Every structure is written in structure tokens, then in C-alpha cells.
Amino acid sequence: MGDEIAHTFTSNSTDPNEILRVDTLEQQILLEIQKTLLASTPSKSLTDFGLPMPSPSLLSILRNRLLLEETNYDTNLLISQNSSMVSQLNPYQLTIYERVVDDERNKKQLLLFVYGSGGTGKTFFMDDYTFIF
């Protein structure tokens, strides 16, 4: 069942290299077993067999495919990309980056407008950049 769920997730994903996290896969398996048991006559539950119920917080994520894809990312890869990209920022971009990171860490709100002529790095900074908090 787990192989089928993982294969379906990978096949339907917009990123062919995306891998379903183990904890998410376990919760999906529990959810599928629970659905099958509830459909049986007489109705049974995972708890009748000493199995844990799927996590309520993960159930809402599992029900929303788009949200699942958006929250299933490789943290180590993102940290590596962040380090690489920060080293490529020009002094003006670095100032903005440091301000955003500082305000996020201090739970401050920040309204930010980045503008500039073509070729000044706006796309690199805004579209291709991932802030890690």
C-alpha cells in the first residue's frame, strides 16, 4: 500500500524528483486503512486493532494535494541553496535580505517594495529566491 501511495504521489507531482516524506506516507497509509475499515460491515476502526489514528493536523494536509506538495520539501537542499544564493547577492540585495530575515526573526511586520531598472537583479532576488526561517 505504501509503495502504491508513494508511486501515485510521485506520478502526480509537478516535480519529478519530489519524494513523499516517511511520516506523511505513514499517515496516508493509516488514513487509507481507516477508510477501508469504516466501510466494512460491521464498521471497525484502527483503534479496534491497536493501531494509532492518523494525526488530525496531518489529515487536513493529506486531504489537500496542493498543500501536501507545497509542504513536502527537502530542507537540507533549501538550506544549501540559500547559502549559495546569499553569497551571490550584491550589497543592496544583501541589505534587504538581512532586513527581511531580522524582521522575521523578531516577528515584526515589513512592507517591502523592490524596484529597479531591467538587469539589476530583481528577478534573481524575488522570483528565484527562497527565504528560509
Backbone as JSON Lines, residues from 0, in Angstrom:
{"i":0,"aa":"M","n":[0.83,-1.19,0.0],"ca":[0.0,0.0,0.0],"c":[0.87,1.26,0.0]}
{"i":1,"aa":"G","n":[1.93,1.23,0.79],"ca":[2.82,2.38,0.86],"c":[3.5,2.65,-0.47]}
{"i":2,"aa":"D","n":[3.94,1.57,-1.16],"ca":[4.58,1.75,-2.47],"c":[3.61,2.38,-3.46]}
{"i":3,"aa":"E","n":[2.35,1.93,-3.43],"ca":[1.36,2.48,-4.35],"c":[1.09,3.95,-4.07]}
{"i":4,"aa":"I","n":[0.97,4.31,-2.8],"ca":[0.73,5.71,-2.42],"c":[1.91,6.58,-2.85]}
{"i":5,"aa":"A","n":[3.13,6.1,-2.58],"ca":[4.33,6.86,-2.95],"c":[4.43,7.01,-4.47]}
{"i":6,"aa":"H","n":[4.13,5.94,-5.2],"ca":[4.18,5.99,-6.66],"c":[3.15,6.97,-7.2]}
{"i":7,"aa":"T","n":[1.93,6.92,-6.67],"ca":[0.88,7.83,-7.11],"c":[1.27,9.28,-6.83]}
{"i":8,"aa":"F","n":[1.83,9.52,-5.65],"ca":[2.26,10.87,-5.29],"c":[3.32,11.37,-6.26]}
{"i":9,"aa":"T","n":[4.33,10.54,-6.53],"ca":[5.42,10.93,-7.43],"c":[4.91,11.13,-8.85]}
{"i":10,"aa":"S","n":[4.01,10.27,-9.3],"ca":[3.46,10.37,-10.65],"c":[2.64,11.64,-10.85]}
{"i":11,"aa":"N","n":[1.92,12.04,-9.81],"ca":[1.05,13.21,-9.91],"c":[1.73,14.51,-9.54]}
{"i":12,"aa":"S","n":[2.94,14.43,-9.05],"ca":[3.66,15.61,-8.6],"c":[4.13,16.45,-9.78]}
{"i":13,"aa":"T","n":[4.17,17.75,-9.57],"ca":[4.69,18.65,-10.59],"c":[6.21,18.6,-10.66]}
{"i":14,"aa":"D","n":[6.85,18.08,-9.61],"ca":[8.3,17.94,-9.57],"c":[8.65,16.45,-9.6]}
{"i":15,"aa":"P","n":[9.23,15.94,-10.68],"ca":[9.51,14.51,-10.79],"c":[10.52,13.99,-9.77]}
{"i":16,"aa":"N","n":[11.29,14.88,-9.16],"ca":[12.28,14.46,-8.15],"c":[11.73,14.51,-6.73]}
{"i":17,"aa":"E","n":[10.5,14.93,-6.59],"ca":[9.9,15.07,-5.26],"c":[9.62,13.7,-4.66]}
{"i":18,"aa":"I","n":[9.95,13.55,-3.39],"ca":[9.77,12.29,-2.68],"c":[8.86,12.53,-1.49]}
{"i":19,"aa":"L","n":[7.92,11.62,-1.29],"ca":[6.98,11.72,-0.17],"c":[7.72,11.43,1.13]}
{"i":20,"aa":"R","n":[7.58,12.32,2.1],"ca":[8.24,12.12,3.39],"c":[7.66,10.9,4.09]}
{"i":21,"aa":"V","n":[8.5,10.2,4.87],"ca":[8.11,8.95,5.52],"c":[6.95,9.19,6.49]}
{"i":22,"aa":"D","n":[7.01,10.24,7.3],"ca":[5.93,10.48,8.26],"c":[4.61,10.78,7.55]}
{"i":23,"aa":"T","n":[4.67,11.46,6.44],"ca":[3.47,11.76,5.66],"c":[2.93,10.48,5.03]}
{"i":24,"aa":"L","n":[3.82,9.63,4.53],"ca":[3.41,8.36,3.95],"c":[2.74,7.48,5.0]}
{"i":25,"aa":"E","n":[3.31,7.42,6.18],"ca":[2.7,6.62,7.26],"c":[1.3,7.1,7.58]}
{"i":26,"aa":"Q","n":[1.14,8.41,7.64],"ca":[-0.18,8.97,7.95],"c":[-1.17,8.67,6.82]}
{"i":27,"aa":"Q","n":[-0.7,8.72,5.59],"ca":[-1.57,8.42,4.44],"c":[-2.01,6.96,4.48]}
{"i":28,"aa":"I","n":[-1.1,6.06,4.83],"ca":[-1.43,4.63,4.94],"c":[-2.47,4.43,6.03]}
{"i":29,"aa":"L","n":[-2.26,5.04,7.2],"ca":[-3.24,4.93,8.28],"c":[-4.61,5.46,7.84]}
{"i":30,"aa":"L","n":[-4.62,6.55,7.12],"ca":[-5.87,7.13,6.64],"c":[-6.59,6.16,5.69]}
{"i":31,"aa":"E","n":[-5.84,5.55,4.77],"ca":[-6.45,4.61,3.81],"c":[-6.99,3.38,4.53]}
{"i":32,"aa":"I","n":[-6.25,2.85,5.51],"ca":[-6.73,1.7,6.28],"c":[-7.99,2.08,7.05]}
{"i":33,"aa":"Q","n":[-7.98,3.26,7.66],"ca":[-9.15,3.72,8.42],"c":[-10.37,3.82,7.52]}
{"i":34,"aa":"K","n":[-10.2,4.36,6.3],"ca":[-11.33,4.46,5.37],"c":[-11.87,3.08,5.01]}
{"i":35,"aa":"T","n":[-10.97,2.13,4.79],"ca":[-11.4,0.77,4.45],"c":[-12.14,0.13,5.61]}
{"i":36,"aa":"L","n":[-11.61,0.29,6.81],"ca":[-12.27,-0.28,7.99],"c":[-13.64,0.33,8.23]}
{"i":37,"aa":"L","n":[-13.77,1.62,8.05],"ca":[-15.06,2.28,8.26],"c":[-16.1,1.83,7.24]}
{"i":38,"aa":"A","n":[-15.64,1.42,6.07],"ca":[-16.56,0.96,5.03],"c":[-16.99,-0.5,5.23]}
{"i":39,"aa":"S","n":[-16.32,-1.21,6.13],"ca":[-16.64,-2.62,6.35],"c":[-17.9,-2.76,7.19]}
{"i":40,"aa":"T","n":[-18.49,-3.97,7.15],"ca":[-19.68,-4.26,7.95],"c":[-19.33,-5.39,8.87]}
{"i":41,"aa":"P","n":[-19.4,-5.29,10.17],"ca":[-19.69,-4.05,10.9],"c":[-18.49,-3.12,10.86]}
{"i":42,"aa":"S","n":[-18.79,-1.87,11.02],"ca":[-17.77,-0.83,10.93],"c":[-16.73,-1.01,12.03]}
{"i":43,"aa":"K","n":[-15.49,-0.94,11.63],"ca":[-14.36,-1.04,12.56],"c":[-13.51,0.22,12.45]}
{"i":44,"aa":"S","n":[-12.53,0.33,13.35],"ca":[-11.63,1.46,13.37],"c":[-10.21,0.97,13.63]}
{"i":45,"aa":"L","n":[-9.25,1.81,13.35],"ca":[-7.85,1.46,13.63],"c":[-7.66,1.11,15.11]}
{"i":46,"aa":"T","n":[-8.36,1.82,15.97],"ca":[-8.2,1.59,17.41],"c":[-8.66,0.19,17.82]}
{"i":47,"aa":"D","n":[-9.58,-0.42,17.05],"ca":[-10.02,-1.79,17.34],"c":[-8.89,-2.78,17.15]}
{"i":48,"aa":"F","n":[-7.86,-2.41,16.41],"ca":[-6.74,-3.3,16.14],"c":[-5.45,-2.8,16.8]}
{"i":49,"aa":"G","n":[-5.58,-1.84,17.71],"ca":[-4.42,-1.33,18.44],"c":[-3.5,-0.44,17.6]}
{"i":50,"aa":"L","n":[-4.05,0.1,16.52],"ca":[-3.25,0.99,15.66],"c":[-3.58,2.44,15.97]}
{"i":51,"aa":"P","n":[-2.61,3.33,15.78],"ca":[-2.87,4.75,16.05],"c":[-3.76,5.36,14.97]}
{"i":52,"aa":"M","n":[-4.54,6.33,15.38],"ca":[-5.36,7.07,14.42],"c":[-4.44,8.06,13.69]}
{"i":53,"aa":"P","n":[-4.77,8.39,12.45],"ca":[-3.97,9.4,11.74],"c":[-4.01,10.73,12.5]}
{"i":54,"aa":"S","n":[-2.92,11.43,12.46],"ca":[-2.82,12.72,13.15],"c":[-3.83,13.71,12.57]}
{"i":55,"aa":"P","n":[-4.65,14.34,13.43],"ca":[-5.63,15.31,12.92],"c":[-4.97,16.47,12.15]}
{"i":56,"aa":"S","n":[-3.8,16.9,12.59],"ca":[-3.14,18.0,11.89],"c":[-2.67,17.58,10.5]}
{"i":57,"aa":"L","n":[-2.21,16.34,10.37],"ca":[-1.77,15.87,9.07],"c":[-2.93,15.48,8.17]}
{"i":58,"aa":"L","n":[-4.07,15.11,8.78],"ca":[-5.23,14.75,7.96],"c":[-5.66,15.89,7.06]}
{"i":59,"aa":"S","n":[-5.65,17.09,7.6],"ca":[-6.07,18.23,6.78],"c":[-5.09,18.46,5.64]}
{"i":60,"aa":"I","n":[-3.8,18.24,5.88],"ca":[-2.8,18.38,4.83],"c":[-2.95,17.28,3.78]}
{"i":61,"aa":"L","n":[-3.18,16.06,4.24],"ca":[-3.31,14.94,3.31],"c":[-4.52,15.08,2.4]}
{"i":62,"aa":"R","n":[-5.53,15.76,2.89],"ca":[-6.74,15.94,2.08],"c":[-6.55,17.02,1.02]}
{"i":63,"aa":"N","n":[-5.54,17.83,1.16],"ca":[-5.32,18.91,0.21],"c":[-4.02,18.64,-0.55]}
{"i":64,"aa":"R","n":[-4.13,18.11,-1.74],"ca":[-2.97,17.69,-2.54],"c":[-1.98,18.82,-2.79]}
{"i":65,"aa":"L","n":[-2.49,19.99,-3.13],"ca":[-1.61,21.12,-3.4],"c":[-0.83,21.5,-2.16]}
{"i":66,"aa":"L","n":[-1.5,21.55,-1.03],"ca":[-0.82,21.88,0.23],"c":[0.22,20.82,0.56]}
{"i":67,"aa":"L","n":[-0.09,19.55,0.29],"ca":[0.87,18.48,0.54],"c":[2.13,18.68,-0.29]}
{"i":68,"aa":"E","n":[1.95,18.99,-1.58],"ca":[3.11,19.22,-2.43],"c":[3.93,20.42,-1.96]}
{"i":69,"aa":"E","n":[3.26,21.45,-1.5],"ca":[3.96,22.66,-1.06],"c":[4.69,22.48,0.27]}
{"i":70,"aa":"T","n":[4.24,21.56,1.11],"ca":[4.89,21.37,2.41],"c":[5.88,20.2,2.41]}
{"i":71,"aa":"N","n":[5.99,19.51,1.32],"ca":[6.87,18.34,1.24],"c":[8.15,18.73,0.5]}
{"i":72,"aa":"Y","n":[9.06,19.4,1.19],"ca":[10.28,19.88,0.55],"c":[11.5,19.38,1.29]}
{"i":73,"aa":"D","n":[12.62,19.39,0.61],"ca":[13.88,18.93,1.15],"c":[14.56,20.11,1.86]}
{"i":74,"aa":"T","n":[14.47,20.14,3.17],"ca":[15.01,21.25,3.96],"c":[16.51,21.41,3.76]}
{"i":75,"aa":"N","n":[17.23,20.3,3.72],"ca":[18.69,20.39,3.55],"c":[19.05,21.01,2.2]}
{"i":76,"aa":"L","n":[18.32,20.64,1.16],"ca":[18.56,21.22,-0.16],"c":[18.28,22.72,-0.15]}
{"i":77,"aa":"L","n":[17.18,23.13,0.49],"ca":[16.85,24.55,0.55],"c":[17.88,25.34,1.35]}
{"i":78,"aa":"I","n":[18.39,24.78,2.42],"ca":[19.42,25.46,3.21],"c":[20.68,25.63,2.36]}
{"i":79,"aa":"S","n":[21.03,24.6,1.61],"ca":[22.21,24.67,0.73],"c":[22.01,25.74,-0.35]}
{"i":80,"aa":"Q","n":[20.83,25.75,-0.97],"ca":[20.54,26.75,-2.0],"c":[20.57,28.16,-1.4]}
{"i":81,"aa":"N","n":[20.02,28.3,-0.2],"ca":[20.0,29.6,0.47],"c":[21.42,30.1,0.66]}
{"i":82,"aa":"S","n":[22.29,29.27,1.2],"ca":[23.68,29.67,1.43],"c":[24.36,30.09,0.14]}
{"i":83,"aa":"S","n":[24.14,29.32,-0.9],"ca":[24.75,29.62,-2.19],"c":[24.24,30.95,-2.74]}
{"i":84,"aa":"M","n":[22.94,31.17,-2.65],"ca":[22.35,32.38,-3.24],"c":[22.68,33.63,-2.43]}
{"i":85,"aa":"V","n":[22.75,33.5,-1.1],"ca":[23.1,34.67,-0.28],"c":[24.49,35.16,-0.66]}
{"i":86,"aa":"S","n":[25.39,34.23,-0.96],"ca":[26.75,34.62,-1.32],"c":[26.8,35.36,-2.66]}
{"i":87,"aa":"Q","n":[25.74,35.25,-3.47],"ca":[25.7,35.91,-4.78],"c":[24.99,37.26,-4.75]}
{"i":88,"aa":"L","n":[24.42,37.63,-3.6],"ca":[23.69,38.9,-3.52],"c":[24.65,40.08,-3.58]}
{"i":89,"aa":"N","n":[24.22,41.14,-4.28],"ca":[25.01,42.36,-4.27],"c":[24.75,43.09,-2.95]}
{"i":90,"aa":"P","n":[25.51,44.13,-2.61],"ca":[25.35,44.79,-1.3],"c":[23.93,45.31,-1.04]}
{"i":91,"aa":"Y","n":[23.25,45.81,-2.06],"ca":[21.89,46.32,-1.87],"c":[20.92,45.17,-1.58]}
{"i":92,"aa":"Q","n":[21.06,44.08,-2.33],"ca":[20.2,42.92,-2.1],"c":[20.47,42.31,-0.72]}
{"i":93,"aa":"L","n":[21.74,42.27,-0.33],"ca":[22.09,41.71,0.97],"c":[21.48,42.54,2.1]}
{"i":94,"aa":"T","n":[21.45,43.85,1.95],"ca":[20.84,44.72,2.96],"c":[19.35,44.39,3.11]}
{"i":95,"aa":"I","n":[18.67,44.22,1.98],"ca":[17.24,43.88,2.01],"c":[17.05,42.5,2.64]}
{"i":96,"aa":"Y","n":[17.84,41.55,2.21],"ca":[17.76,40.19,2.75],"c":[17.92,40.19,4.27]}
{"i":97,"aa":"E","n":[18.97,40.86,4.75],"ca":[19.22,40.9,6.2],"c":[18.07,41.56,6.95]}
{"i":98,"aa":"R","n":[17.48,42.58,6.36],"ca":[16.34,43.26,6.99],"c":[15.14,42.33,7.08]}
{"i":99,"aa":"V","n":[14.86,41.61,6.01],"ca":[13.73,40.68,6.0],"c":[13.95,39.57,7.03]}
{"i":100,"aa":"V","n":[15.13,38.99,7.05],"ca":[15.43,37.92,7.98],"c":[15.34,38.42,9.42]}
{"i":101,"aa":"D","n":[15.9,39.6,9.69],"ca":[15.86,40.17,11.03],"c":[14.43,40.43,11.49]}
{"i":102,"aa":"D","n":[13.62,41.02,10.61],"ca":[12.23,41.3,10.97],"c":[11.43,40.01,11.18]}
{"i":103,"aa":"E","n":[11.7,39.0,10.4],"ca":[11.01,37.72,10.57],"c":[11.39,37.09,11.9]}
{"i":104,"aa":"R","n":[12.66,37.09,12.22],"ca":[13.12,36.51,13.5],"c":[12.54,37.25,14.7]}
{"i":105,"aa":"N","n":[12.35,38.56,14.56],"ca":[11.8,39.37,15.65],"c":[10.29,39.52,15.56]}
{"i":106,"aa":"K","n":[9.68,38.77,14.66],"ca":[8.22,38.77,14.48],"c":[7.67,40.16,14.21]}
{"i":107,"aa":"K","n":[8.4,40.92,13.41],"ca":[7.95,42.25,13.01],"c":[7.35,42.18,11.62]}
{"i":108,"aa":"Q","n":[6.37,43.04,11.36],"ca":[5.82,43.14,10.02],"c":[6.7,44.05,9.18]}
{"i":109,"aa":"L","n":[6.73,43.77,7.89],"ca":[7.55,44.56,6.99],"c":[6.84,44.68,5.65]}
{"i":110,"aa":"L","n":[6.64,45.89,5.21],"ca":[6.1,46.13,3.87],"c":[7.29,46.51,3.01]}
{"i":111,"aa":"L","n":[7.52,45.75,1.97],"ca":[8.73,45.91,1.18],"c":[8.36,46.03,-0.29]}
{"i":112,"aa":"F","n":[8.93,47.0,-0.95],"ca":[8.75,47.19,-2.38],"c":[10.12,47.23,-3.02]}
{"i":113,"aa":"V","n":[10.38,46.3,-3.91],"ca":[11.67,46.24,-4.59],"c":[11.46,46.71,-6.02]}
{"i":114,"aa":"Y","n":[12.2,47.71,-6.43],"ca":[12.09,48.21,-7.8],"c":[13.48,48.46,-8.34]}
{"i":115,"aa":"G","n":[13.56,48.58,-9.63],"ca":[14.84,48.85,-10.28],"c":[14.73,48.65,-11.78]}
{"i":116,"aa":"S","n":[15.69,49.17,-12.48],"ca":[15.72,49.03,-13.93],"c":[15.97,47.58,-14.31]}
{"i":117,"aa":"G","n":[15.71,47.27,-15.58],"ca":[15.98,45.94,-16.09],"c":[17.45,45.57,-15.92]}
{"i":118,"aa":"G","n":[17.7,44.34,-15.51],"ca":[19.06,43.87,-15.38],"c":[19.71,44.15,-14.04]}
{"i":119,"aa":"T","n":[18.92,44.67,-13.07],"ca":[19.51,44.98,-11.76],"c":[19.39,43.84,-10.76]}
{"i":120,"aa":"G","n":[18.78,42.71,-11.16],"ca":[18.73,41.54,-10.28],"c":[17.43,41.34,-9.53]}
{"i":121,"aa":"K","n":[16.38,42.04,-9.92],"ca":[15.1,41.89,-9.22],"c":[14.57,40.46,-9.33]}
{"i":122,"aa":"T","n":[14.65,39.89,-10.53],"ca":[14.12,38.54,-10.73],"c":[14.91,37.54,-9.89]}
{"i":123,"aa":"F","n":[16.23,37.63,-9.91],"ca":[17.05,36.74,-9.09],"c":[16.66,36.87,-7.62]}
{"i":124,"aa":"F","n":[16.5,38.09,-7.19],"ca":[16.24,38.33,-5.78],"c":[14.84,37.92,-5.37]}
{"i":125,"aa":"M","n":[13.84,38.22,-6.17],"ca":[12.46,37.99,-5.76],"c":[11.88,36.67,-6.28]}
{"i":126,"aa":"D","n":[12.01,36.38,-7.57],"ca":[11.35,35.21,-8.14],"c":[12.08,33.92,-7.84]}
{"i":127,"aa":"D","n":[13.39,33.93,-7.89],"ca":[14.16,32.71,-7.74],"c":[14.73,32.53,-6.34]}
{"i":128,"aa":"Y","n":[14.32,33.34,-5.41],"ca":[14.93,33.31,-4.09],"c":[14.02,32.67,-3.07]}
{"i":129,"aa":"T","n":[14.57,31.85,-2.21],"ca":[13.81,31.2,-1.15],"c":[14.35,31.67,0.19]}
{"i":130,"aa":"F","n":[13.5,32.3,0.98],"ca":[13.9,32.7,2.32],"c":[13.65,31.52,3.26]}
{"i":131,"aa":"I","n":[14.61,31.19,4.06],"ca":[14.49,30.07,5.0],"c":[14.44,30.65,6.42]}
{"i":132,"aa":"F","n":[13.38,30.35,7.13],"ca":[13.25,30.83,8.52],"c":[13.07,29.67,9.44]}
